[in-house]
Amino acid sequence: MHDCVIVGSGPGGLGAAYALLDRKPSPKILIIEKQTVSSGGLRNDCKMNFSYPIGFPQDLWGRAEAERCLAVMQPILKPEIMPKRNLAVYSERAQRLGVDLLHIEQAHLGTDRGLELIRRLTSGLSERGVEFRFEEEALEIDAERAVLRTNRSEYPYGRLVVAPGRGGFGFLKKLMDDLGVSYIDHIVDIGVRVETRMDYYPIVRDYYDPKFHFPDKVRTFCTNSRRAYVVKEKYQTREGRTYFSVNGHAFSERRRENGLVNFAMLKTVRFTEPLASGQDFAVMLGLQAMLMGGGQPIMQRVGDFRLGRRSKREDFNHDLYDFPPSLASCTPGDISLAMPAKILRGIWKSMKLLDTIVPGVLHPSTILYYPEIKLYANKPAFLDRYFRVKDGIYMVGDGAGTSRGITAAWASGMRAAEGIAADGG
Ligand SMILES: Cc1cc2nc3c(=O)[nH]c(=O)nc-3n(C[C@H](O)[C@H](O)[C@H](O)COP(=O)(O)OP(=O)(O)OC[C@H]3O[C@@H](n4cnc5c(N)ncnc54)[C@H](O)[C@@H]3O)c2cc1C
């Protein structure tokens, strides 16, 4: 019998464990993780944001509470906050165009060093008595008996913290259906990943991940540079069909530079009436993109996009189109055939604004990759401010919609731990 069983060793689960260990006597904690090592953003690129509201859904988080949690986690995560320089000129241009350039405190580890952080965090917990079961998948909860069932065993729990991340959307949905917890899913971010030479987006030399917020709910997100690569994430529909979303990451300074930068340009779509599922909408768009791209995401040079013609494999690399795509397995094509008009208009308008603020980013060689999809969670109806959904059961992190980033997921785990303490657990 464990005082607390945690599902998922991402920042949500780890944040809960560290906060629980602050209590005396230390509770007996078990963490169940289906991979060999924690997945998610700690492992991919690992940019950690220490500024509210980045990553914190504002309907669940106020500034004071987020900043309190950020201060507590800093000595554990030990971020090296990156300097920002020479931003006045960009900020002034942005302001004139009705665009916000957010000034964020951020640390960047890179994919390789992210893994080292995960090892340090998990061994720090093991040394303090926390048990881990890797390569074990949580399957269901028997709430009456307070038992978690996995693919290998059954674990009675005093309290349960479920933090399975974005990859655990389906698992969480099943749990909520089984437990009779209601939820809502009506938001999704859809957009493109932009890849260009750093020379055409030089702001990244002064500000690693510049966050621009444009009108029409469009924003830049997750900028990677110097040793930056676009990657594919695989998703599967309920019927077993596959589609890909693109994403981006970068390595630490130990790797050789490739001189490229990539970032997402995303538009948030929020359904109101009739209330559609954001995830279903994303699946539809993902499959449509696969149809156009022969089973792969589509890529198009800005030069072709501007002329209203598709990019083709044979002329994808020539003359002005002088850098090879870092995700060459995508299909050269025509994004405007696959993307809904309203989303495309919003993104293209924002790209033009961005090109006025940082001239050069719309160079003909710049590549647009589609689709980049950021799913939002099935947000449970929480019973209290600690993210409790049933007696003794807490749901936190990106999977439950309490966060959209590493630090906010960690803070969500802390809040669940505080709930467990308040509840006498
Ligand atoms: C490719 C990528 C790059 C990202 N880059 C960044 C970034 O640079 N900065 C940033 O702030 N955010 C980034 N994010 C977002 C960030 O990963 C999340 O906000 C954060 O990791 C959420 O934490 P979490 O604990 O909720 O979930 P996760 O970190 O996803 O962790 C959930 C864990 O639960 C495990 N799990 C799931 N289901 C089960 C189950 N049934 N049984 C057992 N274990 C299970 C998973 O294997 C996983 O390890 C990125 C996300 C991705 C996918």
The ligand as a MOL file (V3000), in Angstrom:
LIG
                    3D

  0  0  0     0  0            999 V3000
M  V30 BEGIN CTAB
M  V30 COUNTS 53 58 0 0 0
M  V30 BEGIN ATOM
M  V30 1 C 7.8950 17.2530 -28.6740 0
M  V30 2 C 7.4890 18.1650 -27.5290 0
M  V30 3 C 8.2890 19.2480 -27.1980 0
M  V30 4 C 7.9200 20.0930 -26.1380 0
M  V30 5 N 8.7480 21.1010 -25.8060 0
M  V30 6 C 8.4530 21.8460 -24.7180 0
M  V30 7 C 9.3450 22.8310 -24.2710 0
M  V30 8 O 10.4250 23.0240 -24.8340 0
M  V30 9 N 8.9960 23.5840 -23.1860 0
M  V30 10 C 7.8070 23.3940 -22.5100 0
M  V30 11 O 7.5500 24.0960 -21.5220 0
M  V30 12 N 6.9550 22.4420 -22.9210 0
M  V30 13 C 7.2440 21.6730 -24.0030 0
M  V30 14 N 6.3780 20.7210 -24.3950 0
M  V30 15 C 5.1670 20.5370 -23.6110 0
M  V30 16 C 5.5520 19.7790 -22.3480 0
M  V30 17 O 6.0720 18.5460 -22.7360 0
M  V30 18 C 4.3560 19.5580 -21.4710 0
M  V30 19 O 3.7500 20.7790 -21.1700 0
M  V30 20 C 4.7540 18.8680 -20.1680 0
M  V30 21 O 5.6870 17.8420 -20.3670 0
M  V30 22 C 3.5060 18.3190 -19.5410 0
M  V30 23 O 3.8560 17.5940 -18.4130 0
M  V30 24 P 2.9560 16.3780 -17.9350 0
M  V30 25 O 3.6120 15.8520 -16.7230 0
M  V30 26 O 1.5450 16.8080 -17.9000 0
M  V30 27 O 3.0330 15.3120 -19.1230 0
M  V30 28 P 4.2570 14.5830 -19.8330 0
M  V30 29 O 5.5030 15.3410 -19.6970 0
M  V30 30 O 3.7900 14.2440 -21.2040 0
M  V30 31 O 4.4430 13.2660 -19.0030 0
M  V30 32 C 3.4540 12.2960 -18.9400 0
M  V30 33 C 4.1200 10.9740 -18.6840 0
M  V30 34 O 3.1070 10.0080 -18.4140 0
M  V30 35 C 3.4260 8.8120 -19.0800 0
M  V30 36 N 2.1680 8.0760 -19.2860 0
M  V30 37 C 1.1420 8.4210 -20.0940 0
M  V30 38 N 0.1420 7.5520 -19.9810 0
M  V30 39 C 0.5500 6.6190 -19.0720 0
M  V30 40 C -0.0460 5.4420 -18.5480 0
M  V30 41 N -1.2630 5.0380 -18.9130 0
M  V30 42 N 0.6560 4.7250 -17.6430 0
M  V30 43 C 1.9020 5.1200 -17.2530 0
M  V30 44 N 2.5140 6.2210 -17.7350 0
M  V30 45 C 1.8370 6.9610 -18.6310 0
M  V30 46 C 4.0880 9.2640 -20.3550 0
M  V30 47 O 4.9110 8.2450 -20.8950 0
M  V30 48 C 4.8720 10.4800 -19.8870 0
M  V30 49 O 6.2020 10.1830 -19.5300 0
M  V30 50 C 6.7160 19.8630 -25.4500 0
M  V30 51 C 5.9230 18.7850 -25.7980 0
M  V30 52 C 6.2940 17.9260 -26.8140 0
M  V30 53 C 5.4170 16.7600 -27.1550 0
M  V30 END ATOM
M  V30 BEGIN BOND
M  V30 1 1 1 2
M  V30 2 1 2 3
M  V30 3 2 2 52
M  V30 4 2 3 4
M  V30 5 1 4 5
M  V30 6 1 4 50
M  V30 7 2 5 6
M  V30 8 1 6 7
M  V30 9 1 6 13
M  V30 10 2 7 8
M  V30 11 1 7 9
M  V30 12 1 9 10
M  V30 13 2 10 11
M  V30 14 1 10 12
M  V30 15 2 12 13
M  V30 16 1 13 14
M  V30 17 1 14 15
M  V30 18 1 14 50
M  V30 19 1 15 16
M  V30 20 1 16 17
M  V30 21 1 16 18
M  V30 22 1 18 19
M  V30 23 1 18 20
M  V30 24 1 20 21
M  V30 25 1 20 22
M  V30 26 1 22 23
M  V30 27 1 23 24
M  V30 28 2 24 25
M  V30 29 1 24 26
M  V30 30 1 24 27
M  V30 31 1 27 28
M  V30 32 2 28 29
M  V30 33 1 28 30
M  V30 34 1 28 31
M  V30 35 1 31 32
M  V30 36 1 32 33
M  V30 37 1 33 34
M  V30 38 1 33 48
M  V30 39 1 34 35
M  V30 40 1 35 36
M  V30 41 1 35 46
M  V30 42 1 36 37
M  V30 43 1 36 45
M  V30 44 2 37 38
M  V30 45 1 38 39
M  V30 46 1 39 40
M  V30 47 2 39 45
M  V30 48 1 40 41
M  V30 49 2 40 42
M  V30 50 1 42 43
M  V30 51 2 43 44
M  V30 52 1 44 45
M  V30 53 1 46 47
M  V30 54 1 46 48
M  V30 55 1 48 49
M  V30 56 2 50 51
M  V30 57 1 51 52
M  V30 58 1 52 53
M  V30 END BOND
M  V30 END CTAB
M  END
